[in-house]
């Protein structure tokens, strides 16, 4: 099957960046992309309407917006760092995989694969560090928010502003409970 060959081609393993604090996906995606949207990831798609271009195709520098799914009630946002081909991109995001027993970490240039039947980026599989390959879950997407308010150089060297949580919120822990078992 084509998906199997795509998954096998996802080497070498992505770069993982450790942080001393607990990072959430929203402020990290905002910092990388320059998309000035606030609030839970699940609200970004609607908030972007009329402010930013939105669409169904990945583009370098765009924000991939995940819909809430299963226990991930708050949604997720990730920065598209590179488009590899029509069905594969590299993401840079925070707080996806548990790394060294901790959530809230940064992952740079991790693969995401379009697994939608119509190649419309309506669902993806995303690299999951504990198993060192894309996870089995098909995560539903709202789409991509496009912004080019920052230069490539500015995006490449993100700064983390403001306080960084020492621990995740109770709501976050509850939303990701299925992944910590």
Secondary structure as the mmCIF struct_conf table of DSSP 4:
data_model
#
loop_
_struct_conf.conf_type_id
_struct_conf.id
_struct_conf.beg_label_comp_id
_struct_conf.beg_label_asym_id
_struct_conf.beg_label_seq_id
_struct_conf.end_label_comp_id
_struct_conf.end_label_asym_id
_struct_conf.end_label_seq_id
HELX_RH_AL_P HELX_RH_AL_P1 UNK A 2 UNK A 8
TURN_TY1_P TURN_TY1_P1 UNK A 9 UNK A 9
BEND BEND1 UNK A 12 UNK A 12
HELX_LH_PP_P HELX_LH_PP_P1 UNK A 13 UNK A 14
STRN STRN1 UNK A 15 UNK A 17
BEND BEND2 UNK A 20 UNK A 21
STRN STRN2 UNK A 22 UNK A 22
HELX_RH_AL_P HELX_RH_AL_P2 UNK A 25 UNK A 33
BEND BEND3 UNK A 39 UNK A 39
HELX_RH_3T_P HELX_RH_3T_P1 UNK A 41 UNK A 43
HELX_RH_AL_P HELX_RH_AL_P3 UNK A 44 UNK A 48
TURN_TY1_P TURN_TY1_P2 UNK A 49 UNK A 51
BEND BEND4 UNK A 52 UNK A 52
STRN STRN3 UNK A 53 UNK A 55
BEND BEND5 UNK A 56 UNK A 57
TURN_TY1_P TURN_TY1_P3 UNK A 60 UNK A 61
STRN STRN4 UNK A 63 UNK A 66
HELX_LH_PP_P HELX_LH_PP_P2 UNK A 67 UNK A 68
STRN STRN5 UNK A 69 UNK A 69
TURN_TY1_P TURN_TY1_P4 UNK A 70 UNK A 71
STRN STRN6 UNK A 72 UNK A 72
TURN_TY1_P TURN_TY1_P5 UNK A 73 UNK A 74
STRN STRN7 UNK A 76 UNK A 85
TURN_TY1_P TURN_TY1_P6 UNK A 86 UNK A 87
STRN STRN8 UNK A 88 UNK A 94
BEND BEND6 UNK A 95 UNK A 97
STRN STRN9 UNK A 99 UNK A 99
TURN_TY1_P TURN_TY1_P7 UNK A 100 UNK A 101
STRN STRN10 UNK A 102 UNK A 102
BEND BEND7 UNK A 103 UNK A 104
STRN STRN11 UNK A 106 UNK A 114
TURN_TY1_P TURN_TY1_P8 UNK A 117 UNK A 118
BEND BEND8 UNK A 119 UNK A 122
STRN STRN12 UNK A 123 UNK A 128
HELX_RH_3T_P HELX_RH_3T_P2 UNK A 129 UNK A 131
TURN_TY1_P TURN_TY1_P9 UNK A 132 UNK A 132
STRN STRN13 UNK A 133 UNK A 134
BEND BEND9 UNK A 136 UNK A 136
STRN STRN14 UNK A 139 UNK A 146
BEND BEND10 UNK A 150 UNK A 150
HELX_RH_AL_P HELX_RH_AL_P4 UNK A 152 UNK A 156
BEND BEND11 UNK A 157 UNK A 157
BEND BEND12 UNK A 162 UNK A 162
STRN STRN15 UNK A 165 UNK A 165
BEND BEND13 UNK A 166 UNK A 167
HELX_RH_AL_P HELX_RH_AL_P5 UNK A 170 UNK A 175
TURN_TY1_P TURN_TY1_P10 UNK A 176 UNK A 176
HELX_RH_3T_P HELX_RH_3T_P3 UNK A 177 UNK A 179
#
